[in-house]
Amino acid sequence: MRTVRFAALGDSLSEGVGDPVGDGWRGWAALLADGLAESVEFTKLAVSGAQTRDVLERQLPVGLAARPDVVSVVVGVNDTLRCTFDIRAVAARLDEVYAAFTEQGAVLLTACLPDPGTMLGLPGALARPLARRQRAVNAVVHALSERYGAVHLHAAEGAWTTEPAMWSADRLHPGERGHRQLAARFHALLAERGLATGVAPSAEPEFPVPTKSASLRWLATAGTGWVMRRCTDLLPQLMTLAVDEMRHRARGTSARLDLRAAHAVSVALAALSVQEQGAEAA
């Protein structure tokens, strides 16, 4: 019986935040691991707060050393919550990570994700700039997933994003039911390719849903701190972006902001193509 090696890279989503088990987090990746094969060696490298730079510089070397048969790289939301957001840098880092694992022969799992502004219920002028950033990240992930033949999960939209039962108290992370849905959807995609032979993760929660009072208590303590740690350096810039957003809406020129973001994605992907052509020529 062959053991399948599975490594999960990324941020709090893949760490399992929102799906507590004992003193730690379980999450969709751990749930998926149980259904990949009869014997699975699971390595969780994902860390809360990680950005694409962290995945490239810290998680990638350890992940390559584990020589996984299957590897998930789900990251990018934290990049959108930083004042240093640069879609060209995000694209370059993801390209390097994806390339390294596929060159090693691993099956690559990727996903596009909902934007944090909408999930947090921020006012439109604040939410729209974050949504635009997340759409840019998703566009890059889509393009690179196709380039590297990744098993890609479209999770940015759909009914699950608006169902309260799918989400934890912070509205940024899935609850147990949401993590189970992600695991089940990835399992189905892998099973279609004959890459998952174990039992699919159950969609039904194993543990009771946290009470409303427990959720409010979490938000008032740890949850508020979590959000502030992720967003503090962004807030001044976000206010500037919001003012720009309102100015364009007043003038009826909001489409220019979308075109500007789309152009930035095109430039980022074109730069990668130029680098790839240069490498081939060398």
N, C-alpha and C positions, 0 to 999 in steps of 0.2 A: 504494500500500500504506500503510494507516494504522498508525502506531505507537501501541501501547497503553502508557499510563503506569501503572506499578504502584509503590506506596510501601508499605513495611513499617514500622509503628510498634510499639513495645513494648520488651521487655527482652531478656535473654540468649537466650531461646528463638528469637526472630526474628532476633537478631544472628547466630545460627548456632552458638553454643557447643556443643561436642560433635562438630562436623563440621568438622575442620580441613582447610584447603586452603592450601598454601604457608605464609605467615606470618600468615594470618588465619583467619577463620571463613566458611564458606559458608552452610549451613543450609537449612531447608525453604523459606523465602521465595525465596531465590535459585534453588533448584531449580524451584519453581513458576513463577517468572518466565520461565524458558526454555521452558515449555510453554504459556504463555498465548496467544501469537500468533507470527507469523513475525517481527514486529518489535516489540520490547519495550524500553521505557526504565525501568530498575529503580532505585529510590531506597531505600536502606536507612537508616532513621533510628533503628532500634532500638538500644538501648545496654544493656549488661549492668548489672544493678542497678536499672534504671528502675522507678519506681512509677507509679501512675496520675497523681500530681501532675506527675511529669516529662513524661509523655506530653502532658498538657494544657498545661503552661506552656512546654515547650521544643520538643517534637516537632510538636505540632499546627500552630503557625504556619508552620513550614518545610514541613510536609506539605501544607497548604492552598495555599501558594505554588507547589508543584509541580503542582497541579491534576491529581491522579491520576484515571484512569478506574477503577482498582481499588485499594483500600487495605485493608491488614490492620491490625487493632488487637488485639493479643494481649498482655495485661498483667494483673497482679493478684497473682501469686504473691509477689512481693517485698513487697507491702502486708501480706500475712498474716504475714510474718516480722519485722514491726516492732511495737514496743510501742505505737505510735500508731495501730494498726489501728482503722478506723472505717468500717463498711460503708456508712453513710449518705454519708460523704464520697466513698468509692470509687464509689458509684452516681451521685452528682452529677457527678463528673468524667467518668466513662464516658459518661453521658448527653450531656454537652456536646460531647465529642469525636465521638461517633457522629452527633449532630445536625449538627455543622458539616460533616462530610464528605458526609452524605446530602443536605443542602441544596445542596451544590455539585454533586450529581449522581453521586458516586462509588459504585461497587459496594463494599459494606462486607463484609469477612471478619472473623469472630470465632471464638473457640473456648473451650470449657470445658476445664480441665486437671486432672490428678491432684494430690492434696494432697502437699505436700513431706514431711510427717511420715511418711507411709506409704512414700513412695519412698526416704527415708533409712533406713527400718527402725528408727525410734525406738521406745522402749518405749511401750506403750499409753497410759499416763497423760500422756505428752508428745505422742504422735501425735494423740490424739483432739481436743485443742483446736485444733491446726492444721488437722486435717481438717474440723472444724466451720467454721472460718474460710473454708477454700477452698470448701466447699459453699455458703457464703453468697455468695461472689464469683461462683461458677458460676450460682447462682440469679438473681443480678442480671444477669449476662451473657446468660443464657437469655431473661429477660424483655425486656431492652432490644434484643436481637437480633431478637426477634419484632416489637417496636414499630417498629424501623427497617428491617425487611425484609432483614436481613443474611443472608449465606451463612454459616451457623453449623456448625462442626464439633464433634461430640460426642467429645472425646478424653480425658475424665476417667476413663473406665472401659474395660474390654475386655481381651482377651488381651495386647495390646501393652504394657500397663503392667507385666506380670509376666514378660515375656520378656527375659532378660538381654541377648540379642543386640541388642535395640532401644535399649539405654541405654549411656551413656558411663560411665566409671569413677566419677564422682561420684554417680550414681544420681538426679541432679536434672535432667540434660539428656539428650535423646536422643543416641545415637551416629549415625553416618552412616545406618545402616539405619532408625533411628527417624525422622530428619529426612526421609528419602525417603518413608516411609509417610505422614507428615503432608502432604508436598507432593502425593503421589499422591491422597490422600483429598480434599484441597481441589480438586485438578484435576478429579476426578470430579464433585464438586458443581457446579463452575462449568460443566463440559461439559454437564451435564444442563440447564442454563439457556441453553446456547448461548453462554456467555461465555468459554470456553477452546477455542481452535481449533488449538492446537499439539499436539505429541506429548506424551503424559503422561510424567511423570518415571519413570524405571526404579526398581523396588523393590530391585534388586540393587546392593550397594555397589560403588563404583568403586575404593576403596582397601582394603588389608588391615585387618582388625580389630586394634586395638592389643593387644599381648601382655599377659598377666596381670601380668608384672613391670613393664611400662611403665605400666599402669593403677595399680598399687600405688605406683609412684614418683610419679605425678601426684597421687594422693591424699595422699601424705606431704608434698608440697611445695605446689604451687599450689592443689590441691583443698582442702586443709585451710584455707588462707588464705582461699579464696573463701567457704567456708561460714561461717567465723568473722566475716568482714566483713559478711555478710548477717544474721547471727543474734545478734551480741554484745549489741545493745541490747534484744533480745527475751528473753534467757535469764532474767533475774530475774523478769520477768512470767510467763514460761512455767512456771517453777517454782511460782509462785503458782497458775496455772491448773491445773497437775498436781495440786497438793494439793486444790484445789476438786473436781477430777475424781474423785480417790480418795474424798473425803468423800461425794460424791453416790452413787458406786457402792456404797459401804459401806451407805448408807441405802436403796439401791434407788430413788433419785430421779434417775438420769442423764437420764431423758426430759425433765426440766425444763430442762436445759442445751440440749437440741435445740430445745425449744419457745421458749426465750429467743432463740436464734439465728434461728429462723424468724420470730419476731415482729420482730426487728431488721430483717430483710430486707423484711418487709411494710411497716414504717414508712418505710424508705428509699425504696421504690418509690412508696408513697402520697404522700410528700413531693414526688416528681418530678411526679406526676400533678396535685397541687395547683398547683405552679409552672406547669405547662403550661396548665392551665385559666385561671390568672391572666393568663398572657401572651396567650392567645386573647381573653380579655375586654377586655384593654387595647387 
